[in-house]
Amino acid sequence: MGTAAIIIVSGLAFYTACGLATALAFVSVGVTRVQPQSISLGARILILPGAMALWPYVLMRWLAARGAR
């Protein structure tokens, strides 16, 4: 593999790892702080892939909701 390919694959792996960590934390704790209504387990499972893919946005919203309270 070339150097560029290694950098790209490493970047994607890092993005995925950060996304998984953020999504699991958000789905278990943070979703109740952003969304005032109670969230069922099924809804949390449905939110997980989107939160993993869009973790920078999710993290910004979570931190903004944390500062607002």
CHARMM-style PDB file with segment names, atoms N, HN, CA, C and O in Angstrom:
ATOM      1  N   MET     1       0.833  -1.183   0.000  1.00  0.00      PROA
ATOM      2  CA  MET     1       0.000   0.000   0.000  1.00  0.00      PROA
ATOM      3  C   MET     1       0.873   1.239   0.000  1.00  0.00      PROA
ATOM      4  O   MET     1       1.951   1.270   0.593  1.00  0.00      PROA
ATOM      5  N   GLY     2       0.388   2.236  -0.666  1.00  0.00      PROA
ATOM      6  HN  GLY     2      -0.488   2.211  -1.148  1.00  0.00      PROA
ATOM      7  CA  GLY     2       1.123   3.481  -0.713  1.00  0.00      PROA
ATOM      8  C   GLY     2       0.903   4.304   0.546  1.00  0.00      PROA
ATOM      9  O   GLY     2       0.013   4.016   1.346  1.00  0.00      PROA
ATOM     10  N   THR     3       1.710   5.311   0.705  1.00  0.00      PROA
ATOM     11  HN  THR     3       2.433   5.545   0.055  1.00  0.00      PROA
ATOM     12  CA  THR     3       1.625   6.170   1.879  1.00  0.00      PROA
ATOM     13  C   THR     3       0.287   6.900   1.944  1.00  0.00      PROA
ATOM     14  O   THR     3      -0.302   7.035   3.017  1.00  0.00      PROA
ATOM     15  N   ALA     4      -0.187   7.366   0.801  1.00  0.00      PROA
ATOM     16  HN  ALA     4       0.291   7.256  -0.071  1.00  0.00      PROA
ATOM     17  CA  ALA     4      -1.471   8.073   0.779  1.00  0.00      PROA
ATOM     18  C   ALA     4      -2.614   7.153   1.205  1.00  0.00      PROA
ATOM     19  O   ALA     4      -3.511   7.575   1.935  1.00  0.00      PROA
ATOM     20  N   ALA     5      -2.588   5.920   0.761  1.00  0.00      PROA
ATOM     21  HN  ALA     5      -1.859   5.577   0.168  1.00  0.00      PROA
ATOM     22  CA  ALA     5      -3.632   4.964   1.126  1.00  0.00      PROA
ATOM     23  C   ALA     5      -3.616   4.679   2.624  1.00  0.00      PROA
ATOM     24  O   ALA     5      -4.669   4.569   3.252  1.00  0.00      PROA
ATOM     25  N   ILE     6      -2.436   4.563   3.185  1.00  0.00      PROA
ATOM     26  HN  ILE     6      -1.580   4.653   2.675  1.00  0.00      PROA
ATOM     27  CA  ILE     6      -2.319   4.313   4.622  1.00  0.00      PROA
ATOM     28  C   ILE     6      -2.864   5.499   5.411  1.00  0.00      PROA
ATOM     29  O   ILE     6      -3.545   5.313   6.419  1.00  0.00      PROA
ATOM     30  N   ILE     7      -2.572   6.708   4.963  1.00  0.00      PROA
ATOM     31  HN  ILE     7      -2.019   6.859   4.143  1.00  0.00      PROA
ATOM     32  CA  ILE     7      -3.069   7.899   5.639  1.00  0.00      PROA
ATOM     33  C   ILE     7      -4.593   7.967   5.566  1.00  0.00      PROA
ATOM     34  O   ILE     7      -5.249   8.283   6.558  1.00  0.00      PROA
ATOM     35  N   ILE     8      -5.152   7.675   4.405  1.00  0.00      PROA
ATOM     36  HN  ILE     8      -4.619   7.418   3.599  1.00  0.00      PROA
ATOM     37  CA  ILE     8      -6.608   7.713   4.232  1.00  0.00      PROA
ATOM     38  C   ILE     8      -7.288   6.651   5.086  1.00  0.00      PROA
ATOM     39  O   ILE     8      -8.275   6.941   5.762  1.00  0.00      PROA
ATOM     40  N   VAL     9      -6.775   5.434   5.062  1.00  0.00      PROA
ATOM     41  HN  VAL     9      -5.974   5.198   4.512  1.00  0.00      PROA
ATOM     42  CA  VAL     9      -7.371   4.353   5.852  1.00  0.00      PROA
ATOM     43  C   VAL     9      -7.236   4.640   7.340  1.00  0.00      PROA
ATOM     44  O   VAL     9      -8.164   4.378   8.105  1.00  0.00      PROA
ATOM     45  N   SER    10      -6.105   5.169   7.758  1.00  0.00      PROA
ATOM     46  HN  SER    10      -5.350   5.382   7.137  1.00  0.00      PROA
ATOM     47  CA  SER    10      -5.916   5.521   9.168  1.00  0.00      PROA
ATOM     48  C   SER    10      -6.866   6.641   9.585  1.00  0.00      PROA
ATOM     49  O   SER    10      -7.415   6.610  10.687  1.00  0.00      PROA
ATOM     50  N   GLY    11      -7.062   7.620   8.719  1.00  0.00      PROA
ATOM     51  HN  GLY    11      -6.617   7.645   7.824  1.00  0.00      PROA
ATOM     52  CA  GLY    11      -8.006   8.696   9.016  1.00  0.00      PROA
ATOM     53  C   GLY    11      -9.428   8.189   9.133  1.00  0.00      PROA
ATOM     54  O   GLY    11     -10.164   8.604  10.028  1.00  0.00      PROA
ATOM     55  N   LEU    12      -9.825   7.292   8.237  1.00  0.00      PROA
ATOM     56  HN  LEU    12      -9.227   6.954   7.510  1.00  0.00      PROA
ATOM     57  CA  LEU    12     -11.166   6.711   8.322  1.00  0.00      PROA
ATOM     58  C   LEU    12     -11.344   5.864   9.576  1.00  0.00      PROA
ATOM     59  O   LEU    12     -12.410   5.881  10.191  1.00  0.00      PROA
ATOM     60  N   ALA    13     -10.320   5.132   9.952  1.00  0.00      PROA
ATOM     61  HN  ALA    13      -9.454   5.118   9.452  1.00  0.00      PROA
ATOM     62  CA  ALA    13     -10.376   4.330  11.177  1.00  0.00      PROA
ATOM     63  C   ALA    13     -10.502   5.231  12.403  1.00  0.00      PROA
ATOM     64  O   ALA    13     -11.258   4.925  13.325  1.00  0.00      PROA
ATOM     65  N   PHE    14      -9.763   6.340  12.415  1.00  0.00      PROA
ATOM     66  HN  PHE    14      -9.148   6.589  11.666  1.00  0.00      PROA
ATOM     67  CA  PHE    14      -9.837   7.282  13.525  1.00  0.00      PROA
ATOM     68  C   PHE    14     -11.223   7.922  13.593  1.00  0.00      PROA
ATOM     69  O   PHE    14     -11.790   8.049  14.678  1.00  0.00      PROA
ATOM     70  N   TYR    15     -11.773   8.326  12.449  1.00  0.00      PROA
ATOM     71  HN  TYR    15     -11.312   8.223  11.567  1.00  0.00      PROA
ATOM     72  CA  TYR    15     -13.105   8.928  12.389  1.00  0.00      PROA
ATOM     73  C   TYR    15     -14.155   7.937  12.890  1.00  0.00      PROA
ATOM     74  O   TYR    15     -15.064   8.311  13.631  1.00  0.00      PROA
ATOM     75  N   THR    16     -14.028   6.681  12.485  1.00  0.00      PROA
ATOM     76  HN  THR    16     -13.290   6.377  11.883  1.00  0.00      PROA
ATOM     77  CA  THR    16     -14.973   5.644  12.908  1.00  0.00      PROA
ATOM     78  C   THR    16     -14.876   5.381  14.404  1.00  0.00      PROA
ATOM     79  O   THR    16     -15.900   5.226  15.070  1.00  0.00      PROA
ATOM     80  N   ALA    17     -13.662   5.329  14.944  1.00  0.00      PROA
ATOM     81  HN  ALA    17     -12.830   5.455  14.404  1.00  0.00      PROA
ATOM     82  CA  ALA    17     -13.480   5.094  16.376  1.00  0.00      PROA
ATOM     83  C   ALA    17     -14.053   6.248  17.195  1.00  0.00      PROA
ATOM     84  O   ALA    17     -14.723   6.025  18.203  1.00  0.00      PROA
ATOM     85  N   CYS    18     -13.791   7.474  16.764  1.00  0.00      PROA
ATOM     86  HN  CYS    18     -13.246   7.655  15.946  1.00  0.00      PROA
ATOM     87  CA  CYS    18     -14.355   8.641  17.454  1.00  0.00      PROA
ATOM     88  C   CYS    18     -15.874   8.634  17.351  1.00  0.00      PROA
ATOM     89  O   CYS    18     -16.566   8.961  18.316  1.00  0.00      PROA
ATOM     90  N   GLY    19     -16.387   8.267  16.199  1.00  0.00      PROA
ATOM     91  HN  GLY    19     -15.825   8.001  15.415  1.00  0.00      PROA
ATOM     92  CA  GLY    19     -17.827   8.205  15.999  1.00  0.00      PROA
ATOM     93  C   GLY    19     -18.492   7.161  16.870  1.00  0.00      PROA
ATOM     94  O   GLY    19     -19.556   7.409  17.438  1.00  0.00      PROA
ATOM     95  N   LEU    20     -17.881   6.003  16.980  1.00  0.00      PROA
ATOM     96  HN  LEU    20     -17.017   5.801  16.518  1.00  0.00      PROA
ATOM     97  CA  LEU    20     -18.449   4.945  17.812  1.00  0.00      PROA
ATOM     98  C   LEU    20     -18.453   5.352  19.283  1.00  0.00      PROA
ATOM     99  O   LEU    20     -19.451   5.153  19.975  1.00  0.00      PROA
ATOM    100  N   ALA    21     -17.358   5.913  19.762  1.00  0.00      PROA
ATOM    101  HN  ALA    21     -16.547   6.074  19.200  1.00  0.00      PROA
ATOM    102  CA  ALA    21     -17.280   6.342  21.163  1.00  0.00      PROA
ATOM    103  C   ALA    21     -18.292   7.446  21.457  1.00  0.00      PROA
ATOM    104  O   ALA    21     -18.981   7.404  22.476  1.00  0.00      PROA
ATOM    105  N   THR    22     -18.382   8.423  20.575  1.00  0.00      PROA
ATOM    106  HN  THR    22     -17.822   8.457  19.747  1.00  0.00      PROA
ATOM    107  CA  THR    22     -19.318   9.529  20.777  1.00  0.00      PROA
ATOM    108  C   THR    22     -20.758   9.038  20.702  1.00  0.00      PROA
ATOM    109  O   THR    22     -21.588   9.426  21.523  1.00  0.00      PROA
ATOM    110  N   ALA    23     -21.061   8.191  19.728  1.00  0.00      PROA
ATOM    111  HN  ALA    23     -20.387   7.875  19.061  1.00  0.00      PROA
ATOM    112  CA  ALA    23     -22.434   7.704  19.554  1.00  0.00      PROA
ATOM    113  C   ALA    23     -22.881   6.862  20.745  1.00  0.00      PROA
ATOM    114  O   ALA    23     -24.010   7.009  21.212  1.00  0.00      PROA
ATOM    115  N   LEU    24     -22.022   5.990  21.238  1.00  0.00      PROA
ATOM    116  HN  LEU    24     -21.104   5.870  20.858  1.00  0.00      PROA
ATOM    117  CA  LEU    24     -22.398   5.172  22.390  1.00  0.00      PROA
ATOM    118  C   LEU    24     -22.633   6.029  23.627  1.00  0.00      PROA
ATOM    119  O   LEU    24     -23.582   5.798  24.377  1.00  0.00      PROA
ATOM    120  N   ALA    25     -21.770   7.017  23.840  1.00  0.00      PROA
ATOM    121  HN  ALA    25     -21.000   7.205  23.231  1.00  0.00      PROA
ATOM    122  CA  ALA    25     -21.956   7.910  24.981  1.00  0.00      PROA
ATOM    123  C   ALA    25     -23.223   8.748  24.812  1.00  0.00      PROA
ATOM    124  O   ALA    25     -23.976   8.940  25.766  1.00  0.00      PROA
ATOM    125  N   PHE    26     -23.450   9.238  23.613  1.00  0.00      PROA
ATOM    126  HN  PHE    26     -22.837   9.082  22.838  1.00  0.00      PROA
ATOM    127  CA  PHE    26     -24.621  10.073  23.364  1.00  0.00      PROA
ATOM    128  C   PHE    26     -25.909   9.283  23.523  1.00  0.00      PROA
ATOM    129  O   PHE    26     -26.856   9.762  24.146  1.00  0.00      PROA
ATOM    130  N   VAL    27     -25.954   8.087  22.970  1.00  0.00      PROA
ATOM    131  HN  VAL    27     -25.185   7.698  22.464  1.00  0.00      PROA
ATOM    132  CA  VAL    27     -27.175   7.285  23.034  1.00  0.00      PROA
ATOM    133  C   VAL    27     -27.460   6.844  24.466  1.00  0.00      PROA
ATOM    134  O   VAL    27     -28.623   6.736  24.857  1.00  0.00      PROA
ATOM    135  N   SER    28     -26.426   6.589  25.246  1.00  0.00      PROA
ATOM    136  HN  SER    28     -25.482   6.677  24.928  1.00  0.00      PROA
ATOM    137  CA  SER    28     -26.661   6.129  26.612  1.00  0.00      PROA
ATOM    138  C   SER    28     -26.959   7.274  27.579  1.00  0.00      PROA
ATOM    139  O   SER    28     -27.763   7.097  28.494  1.00  0.00      PROA
ATOM    140  N   VAL    29     -26.334   8.445  27.404  1.00  0.00      PROA
ATOM    141  HN  VAL    29     -25.681   8.588  26.660  1.00  0.00      PROA
ATOM    142  CA  VAL    29     -26.483   9.534  28.366  1.00  0.00      PROA
ATOM    143  C   VAL    29     -27.005  10.817  27.727  1.00  0.00      PROA
ATOM    144  O   VAL    29     -27.936  11.432  28.246  1.00  0.00      PROA
ATOM    145  N   GLY    30     -26.423  11.218  26.626  1.00  0.00      PROA
ATOM    146  HN  GLY    30     -25.666  10.719  26.204  1.00  0.00      PROA
ATOM    147  CA  GLY    30     -26.643  12.549  26.086  1.00  0.00      PROA
ATOM    148  C   GLY    30     -27.975  12.798  25.423  1.00  0.00      PROA
ATOM    149  O   GLY    30     -28.429  13.941  25.381  1.00  0.00      PROA
ATOM    150  N   VAL    31     -28.616  11.774  24.906  1.00  0.00      PROA
ATOM    151  HN  VAL    31     -28.248  10.845  24.940  1.00  0.00      PROA
ATOM    152  CA  VAL    31     -29.863  11.994  24.165  1.00  0.00      PROA
ATOM    153  C   VAL    31     -30.952  12.553  25.077  1.00  0.00      PROA
ATOM    154  O   VAL    31     -31.813  13.298  24.609  1.00  0.00      PROA
ATOM    155  N   THR    32     -30.938  12.221  26.336  1.00  0.00      PROA
ATOM    156  HN  THR    32     -30.238  11.616  26.716  1.00  0.00      PROA
ATOM    157  CA  THR    32     -31.943  12.750  27.263  1.00  0.00      PROA
ATOM    158  C   THR    32     -31.690  14.217  27.578  1.00  0.00      PROA
ATOM    159  O   THR    32     -32.611  14.924  27.987  1.00  0.00      PROA
ATOM    160  N   ARG    33     -30.474  14.684  27.397  1.00  0.00      PROA
ATOM    161  HN  ARG    33     -29.725  14.111  27.065  1.00  0.00      PROA
ATOM    162  CA  ARG    33     -30.169  16.097  27.642  1.00  0.00      PROA
ATOM    163  C   ARG    33     -30.514  16.960  26.442  1.00  0.00      PROA
ATOM    164  O   ARG    33     -30.857  18.131  26.601  1.00  0.00      PROA
ATOM    165  N   VAL    34     -30.429  16.400  25.248  1.00  0.00      PROA
ATOM    166  HN  VAL    34     -30.150  15.448  25.119  1.00  0.00      PROA
ATOM    167  CA  VAL    34     -30.751  17.145  24.033  1.00  0.00      PROA
ATOM    168  C   VAL    34     -32.241  17.077  23.756  1.00  0.00      PROA
ATOM    169  O   VAL    34     -32.838  18.075  23.352  1.00  0.00      PROA
ATOM    170  N   GLN    35     -32.851  15.926  23.964  1.00  0.00      PROA
ATOM    171  HN  GLN    35     -32.366  15.115  24.293  1.00  0.00      PROA
ATOM    172  CA  GLN    35     -34.268  15.697  23.717  1.00  0.00      PROA
ATOM    173  C   GLN    35     -34.992  15.622  25.062  1.00  0.00      PROA
ATOM    174  O   GLN    35     -34.704  14.716  25.844  1.00  0.00      PROA
ATOM    175  N   PRO    36     -35.906  16.521  25.359  1.00  0.00      PROA
ATOM    176  CA  PRO    36     -36.541  16.535  26.679  1.00  0.00      PROA
ATOM    177  C   PRO    36     -37.479  15.348  26.947  1.00  0.00      PROA
ATOM    178  O   PRO    36     -37.648  14.953  28.101  1.00  0.00      PROA
ATOM    179  N   GLN    37     -38.091  14.774  25.899  1.00  0.00      PROA
ATOM    180  HN  GLN    37     -37.954  15.095  24.962  1.00  0.00      PROA
ATOM    181  CA  GLN    37     -38.978  13.636  26.112  1.00  0.00      PROA
ATOM    182  C   GLN    37     -38.161  12.374  26.353  1.00  0.00      PROA
ATOM    183  O   GLN    37     -36.989  12.302  25.982  1.00  0.00      PROA
ATOM    184  N   SER    38     -38.787  11.381  26.976  1.00  0.00      PROA
ATOM    185  HN  SER    38     -39.739  11.440  27.277  1.00  0.00      PROA
ATOM    186  CA  SER    38     -38.097  10.111  27.192  1.00  0.00      PROA
ATOM    187  C   SER    38     -37.935   9.379  25.853  1.00  0.00      PROA
ATOM    188  O   SER    38     -38.786   9.481  24.968  1.00  0.00      PROA
ATOM    189  N   ILE    39     -36.851   8.656  25.727  1.00  0.00      PROA
ATOM    190  HN  ILE    39     -36.161   8.573  26.445  1.00  0.00      PROA
ATOM    191  CA  ILE    39     -36.506   7.951  24.495  1.00  0.00      PROA
ATOM    192  C   ILE    39     -36.477   6.457  24.789  1.00  0.00      PROA
ATOM    193  O   ILE    39     -35.842   6.022  25.749  1.00  0.00      PROA
ATOM    194  N   SER    40     -37.164   5.673  23.965  1.00  0.00      PROA
ATOM    195  HN  SER    40     -37.681   6.026  23.185  1.00  0.00      PROA
ATOM    196  CA  SER    40     -37.194   4.227  24.166  1.00  0.00      PROA
ATOM    197  C   SER    40     -35.906   3.579  23.658  1.00  0.00      PROA
ATOM    198  O   SER    40     -35.110   4.215  22.966  1.00  0.00      PROA
ATOM    199  N   LEU    41     -35.716   2.329  24.002  1.00  0.00      PROA
ATOM    200  HN  LEU    41     -36.362   1.813  24.564  1.00  0.00      PROA
ATOM    201  CA  LEU    41     -34.536   1.587  23.570  1.00  0.00      PROA
ATOM    202  C   LEU    41     -34.505   1.451  22.050  1.00  0.00      PROA
ATOM    203  O   LEU    41     -33.443   1.560  21.437  1.00  0.00      PROA
ATOM    204  N   GLY    42     -35.661   1.216  21.445  1.00  0.00      PROA
ATOM    205  HN  GLY    42     -36.524   1.127  21.943  1.00  0.00      PROA
ATOM    206  CA  GLY    42     -35.728   1.103  19.987  1.00  0.00      PROA
ATOM    207  C   GLY    42     -35.316   2.387  19.288  1.00  0.00      PROA
ATOM    208  O   GLY    42     -34.622   2.353  18.272  1.00  0.00      PROA
ATOM    209  N   ALA    43     -35.741   3.514  19.828  1.00  0.00      PROA
ATOM    210  HN  ALA    43     -36.305   3.542  20.654  1.00  0.00      PROA
ATOM    211  CA  ALA    43     -35.356   4.801  19.249  1.00  0.00      PROA
ATOM    212  C   ALA    43     -33.860   5.044  19.417  1.00  0.00      PROA
ATOM    213  O   ALA    43     -33.221   5.598  18.523  1.00  0.00      PROA
ATOM    214  N   ARG    44     -33.303   4.641  20.536  1.00  0.00      PROA
ATOM    215  HN  ARG    44     -33.823   4.190  21.262  1.00  0.00      PROA
ATOM    216  CA  ARG    44     -31.857   4.788  20.761  1.00  0.00      PROA
ATOM    217  C   ARG    44     -31.055   3.952  19.764  1.00  0.00      PROA
ATOM    218  O   ARG    44     -30.007   4.381  19.281  1.00  0.00      PROA
ATOM    219  N   ILE    45     -31.557   2.757  19.464  1.00  0.00      PROA
ATOM    220  HN  ILE    45     -32.408   2.408  19.857  1.00  0.00      PROA
ATOM    221  CA  ILE    45     -30.882   1.899  18.487  1.00  0.00      PROA
ATOM    222  C   ILE    45     -30.945   2.530  17.097  1.00  0.00      PROA
ATOM    223  O   ILE    45     -29.985   2.450  16.331  1.00  0.00      PROA
ATOM    224  N   LEU    46     -32.067   3.151  16.779  1.00  0.00      PROA
ATOM    225  HN  LEU    46     -32.847   3.215  17.401  1.00  0.00      PROA
ATOM    226  CA  LEU    46     -32.193   3.816  15.483  1.00  0.00      PROA
ATOM    227  C   LEU    46     -31.318   5.064  15.384  1.00  0.00      PROA
ATOM    228  O   LEU    46     -30.857   5.403  14.295  1.00  0.00      PROA
ATOM    229  N   ILE    47     -31.087   5.741  16.483  1.00  0.00      PROA
ATOM    230  HN  ILE    47     -31.462   5.466  17.368  1.00  0.00      PROA
ATOM    231  CA  ILE    47     -30.268   6.949  16.502  1.00  0.00      PROA
ATOM    232  C   ILE    47     -28.777   6.619  16.382  1.00  0.00      PROA
ATOM    233  O   ILE    47     -28.009   7.425  15.857  1.00  0.00      PROA
ATOM    234  N   LEU    48     -28.369   5.462  16.854  1.00  0.00      PROA
ATOM    235  HN  LEU    48     -28.993   4.807  17.280  1.00  0.00      PROA
ATOM    236  CA  LEU    48     -26.950   5.097  16.941  1.00  0.00      PROA
ATOM    237  C   LEU    48     -26.179   5.236  15.620  1.00  0.00      PROA
ATOM    238  O   LEU    48     -25.133   5.885  15.628  1.00  0.00      PROA
ATOM    239  N   PRO    49     -26.623   4.674  14.487  1.00  0.00      PROA
ATOM    240  CA  PRO    49     -25.830   4.809  13.260  1.00  0.00      PROA
ATOM    241  C   PRO    49     -25.687   6.253  12.782  1.00  0.00      PROA
ATOM    242  O   PRO    49     -24.620   6.655  12.318  1.00  0.00      PROA
ATOM    243  N   GLY    50     -26.753   7.022  12.896  1.00  0.00      PROA
ATOM    244  HN  GLY    50     -27.620   6.695  13.272  1.00  0.00      PROA
ATOM    245  CA  GLY    50     -26.688   8.424  12.490  1.00  0.00      PROA
ATOM    246  C   GLY    50     -25.759   9.225  13.382  1.00  0.00      PROA
ATOM    247  O   GLY    50     -24.998  10.066  12.903  1.00  0.00      PROA
ATOM    248  N   ALA    51     -25.823   8.964  14.679  1.00  0.00      PROA
ATOM    249  HN  ALA    51     -26.441   8.281  15.068  1.00  0.00      PROA
ATOM    250  CA  ALA    51     -24.936   9.662  15.616  1.00  0.00      PROA
ATOM    251  C   ALA    51     -23.485   9.277  15.377  1.00  0.00      PROA
ATOM    252  O   ALA    51     -22.580  10.092  15.559  1.00  0.00      PROA
ATOM    253  N   MET    52     -23.269   8.045  14.974  1.00  0.00      PROA
ATOM    254  HN  MET    52     -24.003   7.383  14.827  1.00  0.00      PROA
ATOM    255  CA  MET    52     -21.901   7.599  14.684  1.00  0.00      PROA
ATOM    256  C   MET    52     -21.360   8.276  13.430  1.00  0.00      PROA
ATOM    257  O   MET    52     -20.200   8.689  13.399  1.00  0.00      PROA
ATOM    258  N   ALA    53     -22.179   8.392  12.410  1.00  0.00      PROA
ATOM    259  HN  ALA    53     -23.121   8.057  12.435  1.00  0.00      PROA
ATOM    260  CA  ALA    53     -21.725   8.994  11.158  1.00  0.00      PROA
ATOM    261  C   ALA    53     -21.557  10.506  11.284  1.00  0.00      PROA
ATOM    262  O   ALA    53     -20.645  11.085  10.695  1.00  0.00      PROA
ATOM    263  N   LEU    54     -22.431  11.136  12.048  1.00  0.00      PROA
ATOM    264  HN  LEU    54     -23.172  10.665  12.527  1.00  0.00      PROA
ATOM    265  CA  LEU    54     -22.429  12.598  12.169  1.00  0.00      PROA
ATOM    266  C   LEU    54     -21.910  13.043  13.536  1.00  0.00      PROA
ATOM    267  O   LEU    54     -22.400  14.027  14.090  1.00  0.00      PROA
ATOM    268  N   TRP    55     -20.937  12.338  14.079  1.00  0.00      PROA
ATOM    269  HN  TRP    55     -20.539  11.538  13.628  1.00  0.00      PROA
ATOM    270  CA  TRP    55     -20.500  12.586  15.445  1.00  0.00      PROA
ATOM    271  C   TRP    55     -19.989  14.001  15.703  1.00  0.00      PROA
ATOM    272  O   TRP    55     -20.187  14.487  16.817  1.00  0.00      PROA
ATOM    273  N   PRO    56     -19.347  14.703  14.767  1.00  0.00      PROA
ATOM    274  CA  PRO    56     -18.945  16.078  15.109  1.00  0.00      PROA
ATOM    275  C   PRO    56     -20.154  16.987  15.384  1.00  0.00      PROA
ATOM    276  O   PRO    56     -20.129  17.789  16.317  1.00  0.00      PROA
ATOM    277  N   TYR    57     -21.198  16.859  14.577  1.00  0.00      PROA
ATOM    278  HN  TYR    57     -21.218  16.207  13.819  1.00  0.00      PROA
ATOM    279  CA  TYR    57     -22.413  17.645  14.773  1.00  0.00      PROA
ATOM    280  C   TYR    57     -23.112  17.246  16.074  1.00  0.00      PROA
ATOM    281  O   TYR    57     -23.567  18.107  16.826  1.00  0.00      PROA
ATOM    282  N   VAL    58     -23.194  15.955  16.334  1.00  0.00      PROA
ATOM    283  HN  VAL    58     -22.825  15.255  15.723  1.00  0.00      PROA
ATOM    284  CA  VAL    58     -23.829  15.459  17.561  1.00  0.00      PROA
ATOM    285  C   VAL    58     -23.086  15.979  18.779  1.00  0.00      PROA
ATOM    286  O   VAL    58     -23.706  16.409  19.751  1.00  0.00      PROA
ATOM    287  N   LEU    59     -21.780  15.943  18.732  1.00  0.00      PROA
ATOM    288  HN  LEU    59     -21.276  15.593  17.942  1.00  0.00      PROA
ATOM    289  CA  LEU    59     -20.979  16.419  19.859  1.00  0.00      PROA
ATOM    290  C   LEU    59     -21.166  17.914  20.086  1.00  0.00      PROA
ATOM    291  O   LEU    59     -21.249  18.359  21.231  1.00  0.00      PROA
ATOM    292  N   MET    60     -21.232  18.693  19.011  1.00  0.00      PROA
ATOM    293  HN  MET    60     -21.164  18.332  18.081  1.00  0.00      PROA
ATOM    294  CA  MET    60     -21.459  20.138  19.155  1.00  0.00      PROA
ATOM    295  C   MET    60     -22.836  20.418  19.773  1.00  0.00      PROA
ATOM    296  O   MET    60     -22.962  21.263  20.658  1.00  0.00      PROA
ATOM    297  N   ARG    61     -23.857  19.708  19.305  1.00  0.00      PROA
ATOM    298  HN  ARG    61     -23.755  19.021  18.586  1.00  0.00      PROA
ATOM    299  CA  ARG    61     -25.213  19.903  19.860  1.00  0.00      PROA
ATOM    300  C   ARG    61     -25.266  19.487  21.321  1.00  0.00      PROA
ATOM    301  O   ARG    61     -25.901  20.156  22.136  1.00  0.00      PROA
ATOM    302  N   TRP    62     -24.602  18.385  21.656  1.00  0.00      PROA
ATOM    303  HN  TRP    62     -24.086  17.842  20.994  1.00  0.00      PROA
ATOM    304  CA  TRP    62     -24.593  17.885  23.021  1.00  0.00      PROA
ATOM    305  C   TRP    62     -23.904  18.884  23.943  1.00  0.00      PROA
ATOM    306  O   TRP    62     -24.401  19.171  25.032  1.00  0.00      PROA
ATOM    307  N   LEU    63     -22.770  19.410  23.515  1.00  0.00      PROA
ATOM    308  HN  LEU    63     -22.366  19.176  22.630  1.00  0.00      PROA
ATOM    309  CA  LEU    63     -22.051  20.385  24.335  1.00  0.00      PROA
ATOM    310  C   LEU    63     -22.824  21.692  24.453  1.00  0.00      PROA
ATOM    311  O   LEU    63     -22.793  22.333  25.503  1.00  0.00      PROA
ATOM    312  N   ALA    64     -23.512  22.093  23.400  1.00  0.00      PROA
ATOM    313  HN  ALA    64     -23.538  21.572  22.547  1.00  0.00      PROA
ATOM    314  CA  ALA    64     -24.331  23.307  23.455  1.00  0.00      PROA
ATOM    315  C   ALA    64     -25.509  23.133  24.418  1.00  0.00      PROA
ATOM    316  O   ALA    64     -25.848  24.058  25.156  1.00  0.00      PROA
ATOM    317  N   ALA    65     -26.116  21.983  24.412  1.00  0.00      PROA
ATOM    318  HN  ALA    65     -25.841  21.231  23.813  1.00  0.00      PROA
ATOM    319  CA  ALA    65     -27.222  21.701  25.335  1.00  0.00      PROA
ATOM    320  C   ALA    65     -26.725  21.633  26.778  1.00  0.00      PROA
ATOM    321  O   ALA    65     -27.437  22.014  27.707  1.00  0.00      PROA
ATOM    322  N   ARG    66     -25.524  21.154  26.952  1.00  0.00      PROA
ATOM    323  HN  ARG    66     -24.946  20.844  26.197  1.00  0.00      PROA
ATOM    324  CA  ARG    66     -24.935  21.078  28.283  1.00  0.00      PROA
ATOM    325  C   ARG    66     -24.663  22.478  28.848  1.00  0.00      PROA
ATOM    326  O   ARG    66     -24.876  22.729  30.034  1.00  0.00      PROA
ATOM    327  N   GLY    67     -24.189  23.383  27.984  1.00  0.00      PROA
ATOM    328  HN  GLY    67     -24.016  23.179  27.021  1.00  0.00      PROA
ATOM    329  CA  GLY    67     -23.905  24.743  28.416  1.00  0.00      PROA
ATOM    330  C   GLY    67     -25.145  25.566  28.654  1.00  0.00      PROA
ATOM    331  O   GLY    67     -25.108  26.532  29.417  1.00  0.00      PROA
ATOM    332  N   ALA    68     -26.254  25.203  28.011  1.00  0.00      PROA
ATOM    333  HN  ALA    68     -26.284  24.419  27.392  1.00  0.00      PROA
ATOM    334  CA  ALA    68     -27.493  25.952  28.139  1.00  0.00      PROA
ATOM    335  C   ALA    68     -28.191  25.688  29.479  1.00  0.00      PROA
ATOM    336  O   ALA    68     -29.028  26.481  29.909  1.00  0.00      PROA
ATOM    337  N   ARG    69     -27.856  24.612  30.115  1.00  0.00      PROA
ATOM    338  HN  ARG    69     -27.176  23.968  29.766  1.00  0.00      PROA
ATOM    339  CA  ARG    69     -28.524  24.266  31.380  1.00  0.00      PROA
ATOM    340  C   ARG    69     -27.779  24.706  32.572  1.00  0.00      PROA
ATOM    341  OT1 ARG    69     -28.225  24.481  33.697  1.00  0.00      PROA
TER     342      ARG     69
END
